[in-house]
Amino acid sequence: MSNCGPICPRCGGAFVCGAANGSCACFDLALSDSLRQQIAASFNDCLCVSCLTDLSEAGKSLTSQAGFESLTGEK
């Protein structure tokens, strides 16, 4: 993700992205390569840790694009 704004594009909540500073809470999350690709294709900005955690947990049981879309609100 190239642009990390103060608003999460998934939930609309405010957050602070520390990726540019080399220390972000998201660094500790285990996201599969497939999930990372789906997130990158669906959002133009970083997501908050809460949303990443939700997608990570749900992603463990959702393997289809349709399942991912149900979590992101995409159609």
Secondary structure as GFF3:
##gff-version 3
##sequence-region A 1 75
A	DSSP	three_ten_helix	19	21	.	.	.	ID=ss1
A	DSSP	three_ten_helix	25	28	.	.	.	ID=ss2
A	DSSP	alpha_helix	33	42	.	.	.	ID=ss3
A	DSSP	alpha_helix	49	59	.	.	.	ID=ss4
A	DSSP	alpha_helix	65	72	.	.	.	ID=ss5
###
